Amino acid sequence: MAQMQEQHYKTKGALLPFLKRLFTYSLKYPKWVTAFTIFILLVAAVESVFPLVWMNLLDKVIFPVTNTYKEHPGLRTPADLAGLKFYCLLLFGMGSLIAVCVMGFIYYAGRIQEYVMFDIRQQMFIRLQRLSFSFFDKSAVGWLLSRISSDAVKVTELISWEMISVIWGTGMIVFCVIAMFIYNWKLGAIVTLTIPVLMVVSIKIRMLILMYSRQARKYNSEITASFNEHINGVEVNKSMVQEKRVSKEFRGLSEKMRWSAYRSAFFSAIFIPMVVFIGSVGAALVLYFGGNMVLAIPPEITVGKLAAFFGYATLIFEPILDITRFYSQAQNSISAGERIFSLVDTKPLIYDSTDSTDFKNINGDIEFENVSFHYEQGKPVIENFNLKIEAGESIALVGETGGGKSTITSLICRFYEPTGGVLRIDGVDYRKKSLFSLRSRLGVVLQTPHLFSGSVRDNIRYGRDDTSDGEIIDALNLVGAEDFSNRLDEEVGEGGENLSMGEKQLVSFARAVLADPRIFIMDEATSSVDTITEARIQKGILSMMEGRTSILIAHRLSTIKNCDRILVISKGKIIEDGSHYELMKKKGYYYSLYTRQLREQREKEVMAM
């Protein structure tokens, strides 16, 4: 269940640390960030000047001309339109500058997002490659995929496209406030006092919308899951007369969904009207006090200046809405960011110590000394386990499922490390040696082989790009896969979907052979193939085991008769140890297991006749 449960994070008080860390990624590109910011601030500066242009147009062009005609009613001389043309050209130039700047910040926003997304995804992927197997035991694939896809997009949009809103909004407010206080501090103070009120109300309502929409999404997921479960299980519900109960439970979920969705829609509906109302109050105050100043004798301000301040009072709405939208989006992105950073910050449990050295050569001696291991605390898989394997010896591990066979091989590969005791390779605690020098001398063939997209050749020489076709063919011949010699360029498809299970196993077997390992491990590698393919692989196994330490986990006991020793593992302990002949003569657990399989095989052969 641990793999199926999504991780949850507390976002309260986490906004500033989250943004600080997120912005460190964009600061890797200081020139782009600088250009991005400059372009946005230029747009804000130019737009904040529009009311002043309107003020000067009224005071210096429109009203002087109209006053002249009022003072001289019979005047028929055409008005001088030079001033009007100047301001028209000025507005055209300002619009053109805005268009160029918008193109500029869109360009850099796109570059910043894509490059930061690239960096974050690379960092996550590299971290995933270095993490220990224990991490993947507790993490669902879907959880990891969403981190590298949707979560990465969400957080990078925050520092690119969403930053446009906050930079532009902040710039607009600052430039507008400065302009207003320069021209009239009284009216500037009236407009400025509406800003914190608008900000607080906007943030509060947006957070309520966010909270209820999150609840609605949560209940929607539960409704979908419940609907699917009870539709698929409708026969059980009917046979056990549970229709009323499950309908009542579904109604309860639907009620919660309805209430959350309604509250979200309600606050969304009142948001804009509330902001407009507060802004209208500010604009009304500007008109009232500004109008008194215009009508005073002598007038304190011009009509053009009043028009400019009225423009600022209404212009200030949008930047506040943009800033609060950024705040809301940032809150909504914290969970995605924390999921990304939690992955990036996860430390591998298995790593090279600072004083580790490399294995120069590995002979293949393996010794378990009082080794204990558990996946979960308090649930030991093996405990005080002791085993000595001589170099070049072939060992088979058999026994019940869950007895600890795969755990033993995983410990040898150092996919996991003992929680107690010591595991030695060639007489040395392998934790004192580097992971690379150990694993590069291992050959592992798993029960379910995994092939990567590409050709047969690419998969066989995976990890050894300098391998020649001659060496690949030799490896194929060794494992009884001569048929692939003329199919090296054949595409295997995603996960090897173009090949049968037996063919995939042969390719993975050849891949292991090509590594020329000193320690060869095969984990039930023939359990999923037919008897003909198994016979072909069996020939290769015998060749592979010569001169190498070999550990085989086998479901079909007929494949391990030639091993030097067969260990019967039960509940993490060795209950029988000996050759095939010795264990059959002993007539213990192995004897009963082998004879039962032999009897079942003969029954199948008789039935097939």
C-alpha positions, 0 to 999 in steps of 0.5 A: 500500500505504501506505493499506492499512497500519494505523499502529502506536504504541509504548505503553511509557512513554506512559501518563502523557502520554496520560492527562494529555492526555486529561484536559484534555478533561474539565477543560473541564467542571470543574463536572461533573467535580467533581460526578462525583468527589464523588458517587463519593467519597461512595459510597466513604466510605459503603461504607467505614463499613459494617464500623464500623456492623457493629462498633457493632451487635455491640458496643453492641447484640447482645453486651450483650443476649446477655451480659445473658441469659447473666448472668441465665438466668431473665430473661424481660424482652423485650430493648430493640430500640431500638438494633437499630432505629436501626442498621437505619434507619442502614443503610437511610439509608446505602443510600439515600444510595448509590443517590442518589450512584450515580445522580449519578455515572452521570448526570455520567459520561454527560454527560462522555463524550458532551461530550468525545466531541463535542469530540474528533470535532469537533476531528478533523473540523475537522483533516481539513478543513484537512489537505492532499491529501498526507495523504489520499494516504497515509491509508485511509478506513477508518483515518480512520473508525475514529479518529472512531468506535471509537477516540473511544468507547474513549478517552472511556469511559476518562475517564468510566465507567472513571474510576468504578473508579479514583476509587471504588477509591482512595477506598475504600482510603484511607477503609478504611486511615484507619478501620483505623489509627484503631481499631487500627494493628496490624491496620490495618498487616496489612491494609495490607501486603497492598495492594501485593502484591495491586496488583503481582500484579493489574497483572502478571497483567492485563498478561499477559492483555492482551499475549496477547489482543492477540496472539490478535486479531492472529493471528485477523485473519491467519487470517481474511485467509489463509482468505479469500485461499486459499478465493477462490484455491483454483483456483490452489492446485489447478492449481499443486499448492500445497494442502500448502504453504498448509495448512502455512502455515495450520497455523502461523498456527493454532498461534500463535493457539492458543498466544496464546489459551491463554495469555490464557485461562490467566492469566485463569483464575488471576487471580481465584484468585490475588487471592483467595488473597493476600486470604485470607492477609491475612484469615487473619492478621487473624483470627489476630492479632485473635483473640489480641487478643480472647482476651487477658486483658484483651482488647485489642479487642472481637469487633465490632472483629475482625469489622470488621477482617475485613470490611476485609480482604475489602472491600479486594479489589474496589477493588484489582481495579477500579484494576488493571482501569483500568490495564489498560484505559488500556494498551489504550486508548493505541493508540486515543488516540495514533491520535486525537492523531496525527491532531489534531497533524498539521500541514497542509503547505499553509497561509497564511503569517503575511504572506499577503494576499488576492487582490482580483481575479483576472484569470487569468494563470498562470505556471509558472517552473521548477516541480518537484513530486514525491509521493514523494521521488526520483520527480519527476512534473514537473521544471523545468516552464515554462508561461505561460497568458494571462488568458482563454486556454483550454488543453487538456492531453492525453497519456498517463495518469500524464504529469502533467496532473492534477498541473498542475491540482492545483498551480494549485488549490494542492491541492499546492505546487511542491517547486521553482520558482514558480507565479504567479497574475497575476504574484504567487507564489500562496504569498504569497496566502491559500488562500481568496481563490484557491480562491473564484475557482476552478471545478473539475469533476472526472472523478468528481463527488461530490454530498452528501446533500440536494436538487439545489438544495442541491448546486448552491448548495453554498458559496453559501447565498444563491443564488436559484432564478433563479440556479440555473436560469440556471446549469443552462441554461448547462450544458445541464441545463434538465431539472433546473429542475423537479427542484430539490427532488429528493433525490440520495441519499448520494454522488448514488446516485439520479442517473446518472453523467451527471446527477451530472456536470451538477449538479457542472458547474452548481455550478462555473458558479454560483461564477462562477470566474475560472479554470475547470478541468475534469479529464476531466469528460465521460469517464464520460458518454454522447455525448448528455450530452457534447454537452449539456455541450460547449455549456456548456463553450463558454459557460463559457470565454468571458472566463475562463482555462480548463484542460481535461484531456480524454480525448475529444479531440473536446471540445477542438478549440475551445481556444486551445492544446492541450498534449501532456504526456508524463513531466511535459514539454510535447512539443507546443503549438499549436491543434488545426489547428496540431497536426494539420498537424504530424502528431505525437503529437497527430495520431496520437492524434486520428486513432486516436480518430476511427477507433475512433469510426467503427468503433463507429458501423459496428458499431452499424448 
